[in-house]
Structures are given as structure tokens and as C-alpha cells.
Amino acid sequence: MGMANVLQSIKDAEEAADAKISASKEEAARIIADARKEAAEIIQNAQDGAVSSTVKTLDSARSKAGKEAEGVQAEGAKVVEGIQSSAGDRQAAAVQLVIDSLMSN
């Protein structure tokens, strides 16, 4: 093999190596971009899941609080009804007491 052939072989090998390096850099950039995209999707899904979980928890708490409030309201209504009933029963006696008091004077 002549000197020209040896130099040409070296030049061809260098060009092939440069092409391989360039292709490797492109592949590495693509892998990094894909990994970043996947990481962003994972983060977004986690955030969406957290928001969804928070909304469900809040809805559940609101529902439970609403049921408790209904129970307290019903209990309070019964107490008010009892007071009104008791007042109604005593009203006639109070009127009679006032009339008797005025008549005795």
C-alpha cells in the first residue's frame, strides 16, 4: 500500500469517527429530550393526582360537615318545638294568672 492510500485510509477513518461522534451526540440529545418530556409528564400526572385527591377529600369533608349540620339543625328544631309547645301550654295559665291578679285588686 502506498503512502497516499495509507493517508486516505486514515482520513476516511477520521471522517467515519467524526460521523459516529456526531450521530452519538444527536442520539444523546434525543434521549435527554425524551427523558425531560417523560419527567414533565410524570410531574404533571402527580400534580393532577394530588389536585384530584385534594378535591375528593374536600368534597368528602363538605358532605360530612353538611350531614352533621343537618343533624344539629334537626336537633335544634326539636328543642325549639319543645319550647314552643311548653310556652303554648303555659300561656293559658299565665293569662289566667294575670286576670286573677287584676280581679283581686
C-alpha beads as a LAMMPS data file, in Angstrom:
LAMMPS data file: protein, C-alpha beads

105 atoms
104 bonds

1 atom types
1 bond types

-500.0 500.0 xlo xhi
-500.0 500.0 ylo yhi
-500.0 500.0 zlo zhi

Masses

1 110.0

Atoms # bond

1 1 1 0.000 0.000 0.000
2 1 1 1.300 3.389 -0.951
3 1 1 1.601 6.419 1.236
4 1 1 -1.391 8.059 -0.487
5 1 1 -3.540 5.025 0.241
6 1 1 -2.495 4.989 3.908
7 1 1 -3.260 8.719 4.265
8 1 1 -6.625 8.268 2.525
9 1 1 -7.476 5.344 4.852
10 1 1 -6.597 7.500 7.880
11 1 1 -8.702 10.367 6.511
12 1 1 -11.650 8.013 5.857
13 1 1 -11.341 6.565 9.360
14 1 1 -11.306 10.071 10.878
15 1 1 -14.401 11.060 8.876
16 1 1 -16.180 7.873 9.953
17 1 1 -15.234 8.575 13.576
18 1 1 -16.473 12.183 13.284
19 1 1 -19.771 10.952 11.801
20 1 1 -20.098 8.381 14.601
21 1 1 -19.425 11.077 17.241
22 1 1 -21.972 13.397 15.638
23 1 1 -24.602 10.655 15.473
24 1 1 -23.885 9.735 19.100
25 1 1 -24.302 13.361 20.202
26 1 1 -27.624 13.581 18.341
27 1 1 -28.797 10.314 19.934
28 1 1 -27.750 11.562 23.393
29 1 1 -29.623 14.854 22.848
30 1 1 -32.730 12.929 21.759
31 1 1 -32.531 10.623 24.793
32 1 1 -32.182 13.620 27.122
33 1 1 -35.112 15.421 25.467
34 1 1 -37.283 12.302 25.759
35 1 1 -36.303 11.869 29.411
36 1 1 -37.150 15.507 30.163
37 1 1 -40.506 15.137 28.421
38 1 1 -41.285 11.954 30.348
39 1 1 -40.231 13.584 33.636
40 1 1 -42.502 16.571 32.925
41 1 1 -45.406 14.205 32.201
42 1 1 -44.752 12.272 35.421
43 1 1 -44.676 15.506 37.419
44 1 1 -47.863 16.758 35.733
45 1 1 -49.647 13.463 36.402
46 1 1 -48.540 13.562 40.037
47 1 1 -49.798 17.137 40.385
48 1 1 -53.099 16.234 38.714
49 1 1 -53.446 13.265 41.038
50 1 1 -52.724 15.424 44.068
51 1 1 -55.300 18.008 42.974
52 1 1 -57.856 15.281 42.308
53 1 1 -57.188 13.704 45.692
54 1 1 -57.489 17.083 47.418
55 1 1 -60.783 17.801 45.667
56 1 1 -62.145 14.392 46.689
57 1 1 -61.039 14.932 50.283
58 1 1 -62.629 18.384 50.391
59 1 1 -65.856 17.096 48.842
60 1 1 -65.982 14.291 51.381
61 1 1 -65.351 16.707 54.253
62 1 1 -68.036 19.085 52.971
63 1 1 -70.511 16.243 52.671
64 1 1 -69.743 15.009 56.181
65 1 1 -69.978 18.539 57.597
66 1 1 -73.291 19.053 55.783
67 1 1 -74.718 15.862 57.288
68 1 1 -73.523 16.870 60.743
69 1 1 -75.047 20.327 60.281
70 1 1 -78.357 18.754 59.253
71 1 1 -78.310 16.623 62.413
72 1 1 -77.585 19.621 64.618
73 1 1 -80.292 21.631 62.855
74 1 1 -82.841 18.833 63.341
75 1 1 -81.921 18.541 66.993
76 1 1 -82.207 22.314 67.431
77 1 1 -85.594 22.317 65.687
78 1 1 -86.842 19.678 68.142
79 1 1 -85.675 21.788 71.097
80 1 1 -87.372 24.897 69.674
81 1 1 -90.544 22.904 69.059
82 1 1 -90.477 21.682 72.669
83 1 1 -90.028 25.219 73.972
84 1 1 -92.874 26.490 71.800
85 1 1 -95.132 23.650 72.938
86 1 1 -94.273 24.271 76.560
87 1 1 -94.875 28.009 76.130
88 1 1 -98.237 27.328 74.491
89 1 1 -99.265 25.076 77.362
90 1 1 -98.280 27.673 79.928
91 1 1 -99.791 30.623 78.060
92 1 1 -103.342 29.880 79.190
93 1 1 -102.209 29.558 82.805
94 1 1 -100.271 32.843 82.552
95 1 1 -103.291 34.668 81.126
96 1 1 -105.476 33.293 83.894
97 1 1 -102.894 34.349 86.493
98 1 1 -102.859 37.914 85.102
99 1 1 -106.681 38.032 85.026
100 1 1 -106.896 36.709 88.589
101 1 1 -104.277 39.206 89.693
102 1 1 -106.209 42.111 88.127
103 1 1 -109.528 40.918 89.531
104 1 1 -108.257 40.625 93.050
105 1 1 -107.117 44.249 93.080

Bonds

1 1 1 2
2 1 2 3
3 1 3 4
4 1 4 5
5 1 5 6
6 1 6 7
7 1 7 8
8 1 8 9
9 1 9 10
10 1 10 11
11 1 11 12
12 1 12 13
13 1 13 14
14 1 14 15
15 1 15 16
16 1 16 17
17 1 17 18
18 1 18 19
19 1 19 20
20 1 20 21
21 1 21 22
22 1 22 23
23 1 23 24
24 1 24 25
25 1 25 26
26 1 26 27
27 1 27 28
28 1 28 29
29 1 29 30
30 1 30 31
31 1 31 32
32 1 32 33
33 1 33 34
34 1 34 35
35 1 35 36
36 1 36 37
37 1 37 38
38 1 38 39
39 1 39 40
40 1 40 41
41 1 41 42
42 1 42 43
43 1 43 44
44 1 44 45
45 1 45 46
46 1 46 47
47 1 47 48
48 1 48 49
49 1 49 50
50 1 50 51
51 1 51 52
52 1 52 53
53 1 53 54
54 1 54 55
55 1 55 56
56 1 56 57
57 1 57 58
58 1 58 59
59 1 59 60
60 1 60 61
61 1 61 62
62 1 62 63
63 1 63 64
64 1 64 65
65 1 65 66
66 1 66 67
67 1 67 68
68 1 68 69
69 1 69 70
70 1 70 71
71 1 71 72
72 1 72 73
73 1 73 74
74 1 74 75
75 1 75 76
76 1 76 77
77 1 77 78
78 1 78 79
79 1 79 80
80 1 80 81
81 1 81 82
82 1 82 83
83 1 83 84
84 1 84 85
85 1 85 86
86 1 86 87
87 1 87 88
88 1 88 89
89 1 89 90
90 1 90 91
91 1 91 92
92 1 92 93
93 1 93 94
94 1 94 95
95 1 95 96
96 1 96 97
97 1 97 98
98 1 98 99
99 1 99 100
100 1 100 101
101 1 101 102
102 1 102 103
103 1 103 104
104 1 104 105
